Amino acid sequence: GVTYDFERAKKDSLTGWTTQAVSNTFTSDLLPGFTLAPSHALWEGTAGTDTARLAPFLTSVSTRFSLSAATFRRVAALLTGGPAPPAGPEPVAPPPQPGPGLPTLGGVTPGVRSTQDIAGGFGGGRGLTMSLGYELQRVRSVSTVAEAIPRSQGNRTLSLATSFSPTRNWNLSWQTQYNFTTSEFGQHTLRLERDLRRWRATFDFLQSPNGNFAFSFHIVLLDQPDIKFNYDQRTVNR
């Protein structure tokens, strides 16, 4: 919201406006997991001073949404007036990719699996799911009497995460990010998982923007997670 301070407005060289920026978030029942979050800077200058000029400026936009077979069935039901499919878990929107350096996988060291990863099965073959995220960051240019001081023109990135089960016991997932500002890809993360009766094998392939590469292999006994084997290989460009 926007705040106005009547007591502050009584002081010299000040106004009552105290809100420098506003942010909004929009969601949709049609696309579970969809969010649109724009942010605006309201003033050119510092809010609450008599030199500030009201000039709303879009500083950032963040949008994320997920697609799956259930999404298309939900849209078809809406258009045809048929019954909506039962609600189910939607794919998770792609998380922010880590910066350059030795690759990591979602903050977890390659080859080391969490308890949730070990316990959660995927038998039965999942359909294709996809999550997309778009981020825009902008900076208002600053002008002086003598010259206009150049500032960053902003940053635009697209994140993608997709997964599916080609067969009952195989699962494949891939994550990446593309920076439209630098025309470069971010980190690539490819994971293959295979259920082997009571065992689960995981293969992780990761590559960072600076060329660093990591491969890990992990196999664990599902009902005895302490019985496991890990293998890691990393290549670091200097």
N, C-alpha and C positions, 0 to 999 in steps of 0.2 A: 504494500500500500504506500500511499504518499502521506507524509507528515508535515504539518504546518505548526510552528511554534509562535504563538502570539506574543509572548514575553520577549523572545529573541528579536522579533520584528521591531520592537521599540528602541533597540540599540542602534547607534550610528553605524553606518556602512554595512549594516546587516539586513537580511530579510528573514521572514519566518520559515522559508522552505528549508527543510533539513534532509530531504531524501535525495541522495545523489544518483541512485539507479533503481530500476524496478525489474523484477523477473517474474515470469509467468510459466506455468506448466499446464499442458493440455494432454488429455488421455482419451482413448476411444474404447468403447465396449465392443466395437466391431473387430478391432485388432488388439486382442489382449497383448500386453507388453509394449504397446505403442506409446511413446511419449514425445512431445514437442515442447522444448523449453527455450524460448527466446529471452534475452536480457537487453535492456536499453539503458544507456547513460542519458539522464534527462537534461543535464546542464553542460554548457561549454564553459568550463571554469569550476570553481568550488561552490557547491550548493550552499545557500544561505548568505552569500556575499552580494553586495550591490553591483559587482562587476560581472557576475555570472549571467549568461544569456541562455534562456530556455531554447534548447536545440536537441530534441531527442535523437539519439544515435544508436543504431543496432551494434552492440559490442560482441554478442555471441549467440549462436543457435546450436542447440543439441537436439537431435532427433534419433530415436531408435525404434525399430519394430521387428517382429518375428513372423516368419511364414512357415506353414506346415500344411499337411493335407487337411487338418481340422480347420485351418483358416479358410481354405477355399470352400469347404463344405458349409461353413458358417455364412460365407458371403452368398453362396448359392441358395441357402435356406432363406436368407433375407430377401433375395430377389424373387424367389418363387413362392414365398409365403409358406414354405414347408416347415416342419419341426426343426429346431436348432439342434445340432449335435451336442452330446453331453460335454460338459467342460472337462478339459484335461490339461496336463502340464504343457506349457508352451516352451519352445527353446529359449534359452537365456540370451539376452542381447550381448554382443561382443564386448569384453572388457577393454579398457585402455591398454595399448601395447606398451611394453617397457621400452626405454630408450636404448641407444646403441650400447654395445658392450657384450659380454658373454651372454648368450641367450638363456632365458629362463622360461618356464612353462607356467603361466598364471601364478607366479610367485613361488612355485614349488620347484625344487631342484630336480632336473631330469633324472629319472630312474627311481625317485622316491615317491611312493604313492600314499595318498591319505587313506584313512580308515573308510571314509565314504566311498572313495573310488573302488576300494577292494570289495566292499559289501554290496555296492549297487550293480546288479546284473543288467544285461541287455538282451538276454536270450529271446528269440521270437522274431527278430528282425524289425528294426525301426524303419519307418519311411524317412524320406528326405526332410530335414528341417534346416532353416536358414535364418540367420539374424544379421541385420544390417544396422550400422550406426554412422551418423554423419555429424561432424563437429566443425563449426565455423567460429573463428576468433578474429576480432577486428579491433584496431586501435585508432581512435580519433586523432587526426593530424593536429599538430600544435603550430599556430602561427604567431610570429612576432612582428614588430614594426619593420624590422630590417629584412627578414626573410621567413619563408616557411620552413620549419624544421622537419625534415623527413622522418617519419616513424614507420614502424613495421606495418606492412600492408595486411597483415593478418595471416591466418593459417587455416587450411581446409583439409580435413582428413576424412577418409571413408574406411570403416572397419567392417570386416566380413567374417562370419563364423558359420560353418555348415557341418552337418554330420548325417550319416545314414548307416544302415546295416545292410551290406550287399547280400549277406547270407545270415542264417540264424545265429551263428556263433562268431561272426566277424562284425566289427564296428570300426568306422573310419570317421575322423573329424579333422577339420582344417580351419585354421585361423590366419588372417593376414590383415594388413592395413596399408592403405595407399594415401600418400600425401600429395594433394593436387598443387600445393604451393611449390614444393621442391621437385615434383614429378618423380618421386621415388617411392618404392615399396618399403614398408616397415618390416617387422619380424614375421617370418613364416613359421607356422607351427603345424606339423602333420603328426597325427597319432593313429596308430593301428592297434586294435585290441582283439584278442582271440580267446574265447572260452574253450578250455580243454578239460571237460568233465569237472573235476574238482579244482582245476588249476586255471589261472588266468595269465596270459602273456601280453605284455604291452611293449610297443615299439614307438619311440618318440624321435622325430627328426625336427631339428630347429635350426634356422638360419637368421642371423641378425643383419641389419642394413650394412654394417661395416664388414661383412663377410665372415664373421665368426660362425662356426658350425658346431652343433652338438648332436650326438646320437646316444640314445640309451635304450637298453633292453632290460625288462623287469618281468620276472615270473614269480607268482606267489600261490600258495595253497590257500584256497578261499576260507576253509574252516579252521586253518591254523596259520594266520598271517605272519607269524614269526618264522615260518619256514618259507624262505624266499631266496632269490638270486638276483643280483643287480650287476649291470655292466654299463659303464659310461665311457664315451670317447668324445673329446673336445678338440677343436682346432681353433687357435686364436691367431688372428693376423696382427702383426706388430708394425 
